[in-house]
């Protein structure tokens, strides 16, 4: 017995010691500060250096199907932690001992981008609504409607467990060939910033965050990782930063995403004057700044610049930041400031608040919203007594994309949707008879064509194009005899990672031209009409062929309900009210940026990693402030379709323009009455342009300063719209004085239905020049830029 007892004593002692240690450790844990219960300063004191560095770097990126070495290495610990939401773009790190959870970030400019299938379970799908693209949203000129769409997107994100939606994307349409113009809004910073703010306010009303992007001057896909943009201080402030400034004035996005490119020699994510002086001090931004995925070259400089979160996060970034802190190269104070912004973001997130997401958003209701927005943003470019198609019964539907509409662009703007309404289906839903044999021929041709296409070069370039089906004269003539009208759809893909091409994207291809001309001749020979539907994401050349069409509907890319929305317009169930937020030039060479777009390679890099490097390149914005209509109107270059242009099935009269004063003092009230003078109900977009005196600076002929959309006006019904003009609206940036200055002199208010179709004018004077604000000399070009001037 004694010997057995002696064996038991050590075991008992071990148990007692372990119990005491367990209680001691738990007591220590209970005394640790917890996020949300203690101050952020207390949390910062409790965090280790390694934990702080984890918080400012993401958890890496999972890209199924990519071979090893194609993306930078992530931490092995992170690699073993499964994603909360499959298909999301990235995550932040958790620190469980301090009550800090990991939050999820998802792509989402046109809808939440997640994987529809999770693991090997194919019994459940997780689809999201594919909403219309950015160019279509801007063409609605309706911030209230766009906000409603933002609410729907935000709801889906929240119900799928997403904390931050990576959008809206809002860079300026500097050039028609930019690959992501579909995702962006406009060539004008006021329209761009206003639409972005509407999305932000809608999404964030759900209690999740947004990330407006890409800050800034990211107006191309060519060599985007190492593109050096040379741009003047004035052009930067009046055009390429102004849109973000407008968005920040009208909304409070939780985060901003810095872009890939350099501005005047410095990567935006490493640019302290941009992120600190301009963004935080001048623009009063209080939220978090994150990088675009794999952006920049120096993690320590990114921290110092005020770029708080490096996404998606790599092992090398962690190592370099830890080393910099330990050697004193990166002050702990700066790292703490970065971590503070991350913790503030986490505190606001649904995950931190313990929201129990359902994974069952109301997709049916959101599809209805998508359809409404799509129809409101479609632009009627031409209509010679054809539309609406009230007497048409039989439709000959031509064009590959009539049967396979393009919902939106590729890349981060893509959405895994459950269905897509094609135009043939939309027309059938609207009780038109689509010629069955013609439809069968197109579907067979398209199916065979897709089967013959080579596989995509990468997961990031998924679209390949089946050439337009050839329609011979005999078939076209047969269709003209058997149908009431021809509808011809022209579709153009665009997406992230690559810019559009001039020959096949901006211009019609040879097969598109030949087939369209054949169809047009056959139908017009029978006294029948031809309607063209443009299913595109960016500007297209129209001058060489628009005389062969009786009507042209710019449908853009309207999401999953596109076919129904187009049919709504063609039938007249919806009166088109969209107007262009970007200019359609007669020829590509008419664009001032065409002379140096997309730029030139300055250094070739071998052994590139797919998502980490490209050749070095540079581009100079020689057109300065003369972007879009600012150029066309100032230099009297006639466009095919002007900025702000769009037709309706009714007509409107503008009258009774009134100014609150003929002498400007602080602000000016402008009112205009719009009357529906036609026979059907419709909405009108009213645009206010301002022409300013140019004695001190070169200035555009006019600039958009306000806009509004009427309610649905019945015939003979009127509505008075009110606009306010501030001193800031009068001011231009004067680089010589480093200040925004409103010059003394005579100003002209122009109210119109487009930038060229001015209906009413009024004048006021500013007696004395006013300097609004002095700015620091930052973001200056590395070299002299010979800018375009009058």
N, C-alpha and C positions, 0 to 999 in steps of 0.2 A: 504493500500500500504506500509506504513511504517513498519508494522509488517512483511510483506513478505520480504521487503528489508533486515531487520535485520537477517532473516533466511539465505539469500543468501550470506551475507558477510563472515561468517565462511567457507562456501563451497568454495568461491573464494580464500580465504586465504590458505585453504588446497591445492587447485590446484596449486596456485603460489608457495607455499613451496615445494610441491612435484616436480614441474617442475625444480625448482632450485636445489633440491637434485639430481634429475635425471641427470641434466647436470653436476653437481659436480662429481657424481659417474662415469659418462662416461668419464669425463676429467681425473679422476684417472686411469680408465681402459686404456685409450689411452696412458697414461704415463707408463704403466706396460711394462717391457721388454718382448720381444717375441722371442721364439726359432727360430734361423735362421737369425734374424735381430740384435739381441744383443749377446754379448759374453756369453759363458756358465757360466762364473763367475757371470755375472749379473743375469742370470736365477737362479743360486744357491742362491743368496742373496734374491731373491724374493720368493722363495719357503718356505712354512711352514714346520715344522718338519713332520707333518702328510703327506704332499704331497711328501716329500722326501722318507719317508718310503713306501708310495704307489708305488713310481717309482722303488724301489728295490725289491718289491714283486709283483708277478703276480696277475691276477684277478681271480684265482681259476680255477677249472676244472669241466666242465659239462660232466657227464657220464650217459647218459640215461639208465634207467632200474636198476640202482644200488639202493638198499634200503638205507634209511637214516642211517648215522653212519658208512658207509663202507669207506668213505674217510674223511679226516680232514675238519673241518668246514671252510667255506670261509666267507668273510665279507658279511653281508646281503645287503649292497648297491651294491656290485659287482654282487651278485646273480640276481639282477633285471635288469641288463644291458644285452641285447641280444648279442649273438656272431655275429661278422661281417661275419665270414666264419664258417658255421656249420661243425663240425667234426675236426676243427683245434685243436692243442694240448694246446694252451694257448695264453694269451694276456698280454700286459703291460698296466698300467694305463695311462689315459689321464689327463692332467691339462689344460683344455681349456683356462683359463684366461691368461695363459702364452704361448699359441700356441703350446702346447705339445699334439700330438695325441696319441691314443693307437695303437700299432702295433701288428700284428698277427704272431704267430709262428706255423708251421705245421710240422708233421712228414714227412719224405721223403727219406730215404736211397735208396728205390727202386721205387720211384715215389711219387707224392704229395698225402698225405692221408687226404681226406676230405669226408664229407658225400655226397652221391649221390643224396639224397632227402632232401629238405629243408622244414621243417614244414609239413603241410598237402598237399603241392603242389606236386603231382606226375606227373604233365604234363611236367616237365622239370627235366632232370638229369644232374649231374655235375661229369662226370666220369674223371678219370685220367689214364694215361698210366702206366701199370705195366711193369717196366723195369726188366732186369735180376738182380739176386742177386749178392752180393759182391764177393762171391767165384768165380762166373763166370767172373765178370769183371776183377779180378786179373788174371784169367787164359788166358785172351787175351794178357797180357803183353804189351798192346798198349795204352799208355797214351793219344795219340792224339785222338783215337777213343772214349775212355772213356770220354774225355773232351767234345766231340760232344754230347754224351749222357747227360752229365751234363748241357750243353746248353739247351737241350730239356726239361729236368726236371725243370730247372730254369725258362724257358719260361712259362711252365704250372703253376708253383707256382705264378709267377708274374701276369699272366692273370686271376688267380683265387683270387687275392687280398692278397696273402701271402707275408710277408716281410722278414721272416727268415725261411729257411728250416733246420730242425733239423737233420742234417747229413752232411757229411758221417760218418758212424760208422766204426771204424778202429782199434779195439783191436786185439791183437795177438792171433792166433790159438795155444794156449798152449796145449790144450787137445781136442781130437776128439769128446768128448761128450758135449762140451759146446753148450748150446741151441741156441746161437746167432751167431755161426760161419758162418752161411749162410749170415749174414748181414755184417760180417767182411771180410777182404781180404785174409790174408796170415799168415803164421807162421814166415815170414821174415819181419823185420821192413822197409827195403828199398822198397820192393814191396808194403807193406801196405801204407807207407807214400807217395809214388809216385802216387798210385791210388787215394788216398784221395785228394791229391793236384790237380789232373786232374779234379776230380768232383768239387772241390771248384772253380777252375778257370773257369770251364764251367758254373756252376750255377751263380756265381757272375758276369759273363759277362753280365747278364741281369739286373744288378743293384739291386739284392736282396742278402740277406746274407745267410751264412751257419753257422753251428755249428758243428765242428768236435768233435767226442765223442768216448768213454767215458773215460775221463782223470782221472785216468789211472789205469792199472792193473785190469781191469774189464773183467776177462776171464772165467766167469762162471755165471749161473743164480741161482744156489743153494744159498739160504739165502743171496741174493745179497744186501739187505738193511743193514745187520749187519755182513758182512763178513770181517774179519781182515786178510789181506794178509801179511804174513811175507816173505820178499824178500830182498836179499842182495843189497847193493848199486850198485855193478857192474851189476848184472842182470837187475836191474831197469833201469840203464842208457843205457846199451847196447841193451836191448831188448824192455822193456815196455814203455820207454820214447822216445827211438830212433825213433820209427815210427812217433810220434807227431813232433819231431824235424825235421825230413825229410819233413813232410807236411808243417811246418812253413817256411822252407827254400825255398820251391818251390811254395808257395801260401801265401795269406794273408786272412785267414778266418776272418769274422767279429766277430765271437764268438767261444768260446770253452765251452763244457759242462763237468763239473766235474762229476765224477762217484759216485755210491752209496757206494762202499766199503771203508774200511779203508786200509791205507798202513802203516804197522808197528805201528799200534795202534791209528792212527788219521784218521778221515774221510777226504776224499780228499777235500770235500767242506769246511772243517774247517782247512785245512793244509796250513798255511802261507809259510813254506819253499817250498812247492810244487807249490803253485799258485803265490807266489810273487818272492821268491829267484830264483827258477828254471824257471818258466814260463815267468815272466816279466823281470827279470834281466838277467838271462843266455840266454834265448831263444828269448828275445826282443819282446815278444808278446805285442801288443798295444790295442787289442780289448777288448771285454766284456767277462767275465766268468759268466756262468749261471749254476745252479744246474741241475742235472737230477731231474725228477718229484718226489717231496717229499723226496729228499735226505738229509742226515745229521740229526743232532739232536739239534743243538744249533744255532739259527739264528744270534745271536750276534757274535759268533765265526766265522760264515761264512762271515759276513761283515768284520770283522777284518782280516780274511785270504785273503781278496781280491776277494771273490766270490760275484760279483756285483748284480746278479739278482737271487732271490729265486723263483723257479717255482714248481708248478703252482701258489703258493702263498696261505697262510692260515691266518686266523684271529689271531691265536696264535703267528705267526711270527711277525705280525705287532705290537701286544701289547708288545712283549718282546723287540723289537728294540726301540720303542718309550720310553719305560721305561728305557732302557740302556742309551739312549741319555740324557734323563732328569736327570738321576743320575750321569752322567759323566763316566759310565762304558764303553760306546762306544763314542770315541771322534767324535765331529762333523766333524772334518777334514777327518776322515776315511769315514764317511757316505757320505760326499760331493764327495769324490773320487769315491765311488761306483756309486753315482748318475750321476757323470760326464760321466762315461763309458756308462750308460744307455742313456743319452742324445746324446752322440756321435753316438750311434747306431740308435736312432730315426732319427737323422739328415740325415743319409744316406738312410733311408727307402723309398720305393715307396709311402707309405701312406703319409709321411711328404711332399714329393715332389708333392703330388696331382695326382699321376698317375691314370688314368681312366682305370681300368682293364676291359677286355672284357668278361670274363667268357667263351670265345670260343677259346681256344688254338687249334693249328693244330694237332689234335689227329691222323689223318691219316698219316701225315708225321712222327710223333713221333713213330708210330707203325712200320714203315719201319726201323727207326733207331734201335728200340728195337730188331727187327728180325736180323738185321745185326750184332749187338753186340752179340746177343745170339749165332749165328753161329760161330762167331770168338772166343768165349770163351769156346766152347765145346771141350773136350779132347778125342781123340781117344786112348784108352788104349790098345786095342788089335785088330789085323786085319790079319787073315790068309787067304788072298785071297778072301775075301767076299765083302768088300766094295771098291768102290761104287757099288750100286746095279744097274748096267747098263743093265743086261739081265733079271732082275726079273720083273714079271708082277703081279703074285698073291701072296699076303702076308697073312699069318696066324698071326694075332696080338693078343698076349697073355698079360696078366697082367691087373689088375684093372685100374692102372693109365695110360694105353694106351688110355683109353677112358675118363679119368678125370685127365689130367696132373696137377701137382702142380706148380703153377706160381711162388710162393715164400714162404717165411716164414710168421709166424703170429706175432701179436703184432704191434709195431710201424713201422715195415718193411712191413706191409700189405698195399694193395692198392685197392680201390674200382674201378674196371675196368668194361668196358662195355661188354667185351667178353673174351673168352679164347679158343685158337685153340688147340684142342686135337690132339694126334698123329694120330688117325684114320682119322681125317679130314685133317691133314697135308699130310698124304700119299695119300689120295684121290686127294688133290689139286695138288700133284706131278704126278698124272696119274697112280698110283698103284691101283690095285683092292684088297681091304681089304675084307676078307671072311665075307660075310653078316651074316650068321647064327651064327658064332662064336662071331661076334660083338654084335649081338642081345642078345646072352646068357649073355655076360659080362655086357651089359647095364642093362638088367633086374635084374641080380644078384646084381649089384652095387646099383641100385635104391631101391630094397627091403632091402638091407643091411643097407643103410643109414637111411631108415625109422625105422629100429629096434634099431638104436643106441640111447643110453641115451642122453639127452641134455647136452651141455657142462657144466662143473663145474662152469665156469664164462665166462664173455665176453672176458677174456684175455687168455683163453685156448680153442679156438673155434674148433680146429681140433680133430676129433675122427676118428678112422681108421676102415674101413671095412676089415675083414680078406681076404687074397688072395683067389680068387675063385679056388676051387679044379677042376683040369682037370684029368680025369681018362685016363688009357692007351688006351682004345678004341677010345676016342675022339682025343687024341693026334695023334694016328696012322692014323685016318681018315683025320685029317688036314695035316699030312705029305704027304699023297697020293694026296690031292687035291690042294696043294699050292707049290710055288717055294721055299719059305723061311719062317722061323719063326722069328718074332721080339717079344721079351719079355721085357716089361717095369717093372722095379722095382722102386717104389716110396717111399720116406721117408719124412714125415713131420718133421718140427722143428720150434721153435719159441721162442719168448720172454717169460720170467717168469719161464721156466722149462728147465732143461738140458735133453739131450737125454738119452735113456737107452741103456745098453750094449746088452741085449738079443733081443730086438725088433727093435732097431734103427741102432746100429753099425753092428750087425750080422743080417743075414736073419732070418725071422721067419720060423717056421717049415713048415707052409703052402707054403711059398715062395720057400723053398728048395725042397719040394716034387714035387710041380707043375713044377718047372723049370727042375728038373732032368727027370721027365716024358716026358716033351716036347723035351728036348735035345736028349734023347735016341731014341724017335720015329723018329725025323727028321734025325738024323745022321745015323740011320739004313737004311734010304732011300737015303743016300748020299747027303743029303741036309743040309744047313747051319742054324745056330742059332745065331742071333744078340741080344745082351742084351743092352738095353738103361737104363741108370741110371738117374732117375729123382729125385735127392737128393740135400740136402743143405749142408751136411757135409760128412766127410770121412766115408767109408763103408768097411767092411771086404770083400775081394775078393779072398783071397788065397785058400779057401776051395772049390770054385766052378768055378774059371775062366777057368779051363781046359775043362769044359763042354760047353763053349761058343766059337764060332769061331771068333766073333768080339764083342768088348765092347766099347760102346760110352758113355762117361760121359757127359750127357747133362746138368747137374746141374739143376737149376730151372730158365728158361729163359724168364719169363714174359709172357705177353698175346699172343705173337706170337710163343711160344715154339714149337708147332706141326709143323708149317711151317719151322722153323729153323732146327729142327731135320731132317725133310725130305730133306732139302737143303743139309745137310751133307750126309745122306744115299744115295741119288741119285748121288751125286758128283757135284751138282751145285755150291757148296762151298767146297773147299779143307780144311779139318780140320787143324787148325794152333794153337789151344789152347794148353797150357802146364800147368802142375800142379803148383800151388803156395802154396801147402800144401802136406805133405808126406802121402802116404797111407801105413800104417804098415801091416805086415803079421798078427799080432795079437794085440789086444788092449794092452796086457801086455808088448808089446815091447816099448810102449811109456814110457819115464821116469817119466812123471807126473802121470801115472796111479796108482802109489804106494800111492799117497795121494790126489787123486781127488775124489770128489770136495772139501773135507775138512770135519771137524767134528763140531757138535753142541757143544757149550760150556755153553749155558744157554737157557733154554726153557722159552718163553714168552707166557703167557695166554692172552686171550681176544685180539687177534691181529686184527688190522684194515687191510683191504685188501691191501691198497696201502701205509701203513704207517709203518709197522713193520714186523719183522720176528724174529725167534730165532737168538741168537748170535752164530757165528761160526768163525772158523779160518782155514787157510790153509798155509802151508809152501812150498815155491818154492825151494825144495831141489835140483832140477836139475840145478838151477842157469842159466847160459847162454846157456846150452845145450838143446835148444828147437828145435824141428823139425829136419831138415837135419843136423843141427849143432851137434845133438846127434847121429843120425844114421850113418853119415859118419865118425865121430870121433871115435866111439866105434865099428865100423864095424858090425852094426846090419842091416841085409838086409831087405829092405822094399819090399812091393808088387809092388809099383810104386814110384819112387824116385821124390823128389822135382825137378821141372823143366821138368819132363818127358811128352812126348806127341808125337804121331805118325802123319804121313802125308800120302797122296796118292802119294807123290813124294819123292825124296831123295835129300840131300844137301851135298856138299863138302865144308869143311872149309880149307882155306890155306892162305899162305902169312901173317902170324901173325908177326907184327912188333911193336917194342917198340921204342919210341923216344930216349931212352937212357938206358944203362945198369946200370947207377948210378943215383939214385933218387935225384932230386933237385927240391923241391917245388911241382912239378907235373909231370905227365907222360902221354904221348899220346900213345894210343894203337889202332892199326888198324887191321882188319881181313876181308878177302874177302870170301864171301859166294856165291856158285854157285849152281843153280838148276840143278842137274845131272839126273833128272828123265824125265818123258814123259808128265807131266801135270804141269800147272802153280800152284805155291804155295808160301806161306809165311813161313819164318823161324824165330824163336825167338832165339836170340844169348845171352848167359849168360856169364858174366865175374866173376869168383871167384878168391879170393886171399887167399893164404896160407902164414901166417906170422910166423917169428921166435918166439919161445915160451920159451926163456931162463928165462924171468922174470915172466911170467904168464902162467897158463894153457890157451890154445887157441883152438878153433875149428879147425878141419882139414882144412876147408876152409870156406869162407863167401862170399856171393854175394855182389859185389860192383858196378856192372853196368849191364844193359841189354838193348837190342834194338830189334826191329822187322823189318824185311826187308819189302820192298814193295812187291807187287805180282810179283814174278820172273817167267818169261817164261822159258821153257826148254832151258838149256845152258846159261841162262842169269845170270850175276854176279852183286853183289853189295858189296861195301866196307863200313863197319861200323866203326865208330870212337868213342872211349871212352877215358875219362880222369880220371886219378887217382890222388887224392890230398893227402896231408899229413894226413888229417883227416881220409881218407880211410885206412891208415896204422895203425892208433892208436887204442889201447884198453884202457879201463878205469882201472887204477891201484888204488884200494882203499887205499893201504898203503901210497900212495903219494898224494891221492886226486887230481888226474890229469889224463888227456888223454895223453898217451905216445906212440909214434911210436918207437919200439925197433930197435936197429941197427941189421943188419944181412941180410940174403938172403931171398927174397920174391919170390913167384911163382905166375905168372899169369896163370890162367886156363880158357880157352875158351871152352864152350861145349854146347850141346843141352839139358843137364840136369846136376844136381849136381854130377851125377855119370858117365855120358857119356861125358868125356872130349876129345875134338878133337885136341887141340893144347896147348902147354905150352911154357912159356918163363920166364926168370929170370931177376931180377935186385937186386941191393943191396942198402941199406941205411947205409952209413958209420958210422954215429953217431946218437945215440938216440936223439929224439926230443920230448920235452914236449910242447904240444899244449896250454893247458890252465889249470890253477889251479882252482879247484872248492871248494866251502864251504862244510864242512861235514854236510850234511843234509840227511833226509830221511833214517836214519840208522835203522837197525832192532832192535827190542826190546830185542831180545834174540839171542844167537849164532845159526847160521845155518850151519849144516854139509852138505856142498854142494858137488855135484857130481864133480869129477875131474879125469883127466887121470892118 
